[in-house]
């Protein structure tokens, strides 16, 4: 399937009040389907799992410190 070869860059905001820059994580498609019916995408370590619709990544599982952000920006990569 063509979409399985795609990648997205997901922007994780820095901690509130920490003045840290945002982090960008690259995610790849998995074979799993999310609660919204779309593919689940995850980073190489499997710590960040999202379901992407358009340019919005809905967080399903995230590393510590990112949990309060339920929707993140997702940008398709070449």
Buried (B, 14 or more C-beta within 10 A) or exposed (E): EEEEEBEBBBBBBEEEEEEEEEBEBEBBBBEEEBEEEBBBBBBEEEEBBBBBBEEEBBBBEBEEBBEEBEEBBBEEEE
